[in-house]
Amino acid sequence: QVQLAESGGGLVRSGGSLRLSCAASGFTLDTYTIGWFRQAPGKEREAVSCISNTAGNTYYTDSVKGRFTISRDNAKDTVYLQMNNLKPEDTAVYYCNRGPTVWGQGTQVTVSS
């Protein structure tokens, strides 16, 4: 069964850091581009970052550039999102995705001011 499972969320103070993990099962991660999305209460889900399969090309939405870093460990079938200098506006449920139909269950990130 094709699945993605996020972990690593939590409560952190403004300026703090978290590292999210997205573990894949049921498929080989290195053949797919993987993305991170987030959804804050009352807002639409937005794309945060993604990383391509073989070349490792990356994308970041403007609001996280310079603070977030996406990486992958294909041997572990895991994609990471290192989040530094977190801000209250980063508070959301974070999801990883193998487009267009495979989503994880999400992990809550809460940043207090």
C-alpha positions in Angstrom: 0.0 0.0 0.0 1.3 3.4 -1.0 1.6 5.6 2.0 3.4 8.7 3.3 3.8 9.4 7.1 4.8 12.7 8.5 6.4 13.2 11.9 8.4 15.8 13.8 5.8 18.5 14.4 5.3 20.1 17.8 5.1 23.3 19.8 8.1 25.7 19.5 8.7 29.3 20.4 9.3 32.0 17.7 12.8 31.7 16.4 13.0 28.0 17.2 13.6 25.0 14.9 11.9 21.8 14.0 12.7 19.0 11.5 9.8 17.3 9.8 10.2 13.8 8.3 8.1 12.2 5.6 8.6 8.5 5.4 7.4 6.6 2.3 6.2 3.0 2.1 4.8 0.9 -0.7 6.9 2.7 -3.3 10.4 3.7 -4.1 10.8 7.3 -3.1 13.7 8.2 -5.4 11.5 8.0 -8.5 9.2 10.8 -7.4 9.1 14.5 -6.7 8.0 15.0 -3.1 6.4 18.2 -1.8 5.5 19.7 1.6 2.3 21.6 1.9 0.7 23.3 4.9 -2.8 24.4 5.9 -3.5 27.0 8.6 -6.9 27.3 10.2 -9.3 29.0 7.9 -6.8 29.1 5.1 -6.3 27.1 1.9 -3.6 24.5 1.7 -0.4 26.0 0.2 2.7 24.6 -1.2 5.8 25.2 0.9 8.6 23.3 -0.7 9.3 20.4 -3.0 12.3 18.4 -4.2 12.7 16.6 -7.4 13.6 12.9 -7.7 17.0 12.5 -9.2 18.5 15.9 -9.7 17.4 17.2 -6.3 16.1 20.4 -7.6 14.2 22.3 -5.0 11.5 24.9 -4.7 10.5 27.1 -1.8 7.6 29.5 -1.4 8.8 33.0 -0.8 7.8 33.2 2.8 10.1 30.4 3.8 13.2 31.0 1.6 16.3 31.2 3.7 14.6 29.6 6.7 13.5 26.1 5.5 15.6 23.5 3.8 14.2 20.4 2.1 16.3 17.3 1.6 15.9 13.6 0.9 17.6 10.4 1.9 16.6 7.9 -0.7 18.2 5.0 1.1 15.8 5.7 4.0 12.9 6.5 1.7 12.5 9.7 3.7 12.2 13.4 2.8 13.0 16.1 5.5 12.0 19.7 6.0 14.4 21.5 8.3 12.6 24.6 9.6 14.6 27.3 11.3 13.8 30.7 12.6 10.1 29.7 12.9 7.5 32.4 13.1 3.9 32.3 14.4 2.7 32.6 10.8 4.3 29.2 10.1 1.7 27.6 12.4 -0.2 25.0 10.4 -0.7 21.3 9.7 2.1 20.2 7.4 1.5 17.5 4.9 3.9 15.7 2.5 2.7 14.8 -0.9 3.4 12.6 -3.9 1.2 14.3 -6.4 -1.6 14.3 -7.2 -3.3 11.8 -5.0 -0.9 10.5 -2.3 -1.0 12.6 1.0 0.2 11.9 4.5 -2.0 12.4 7.5 -0.3 15.6 8.5 1.7 16.8 11.5 0.9 19.9 13.5 3.4 22.7 13.9 2.6 25.4 16.4 4.8 28.4 16.8 4.2 30.6 19.8 5.1 34.3 19.9 
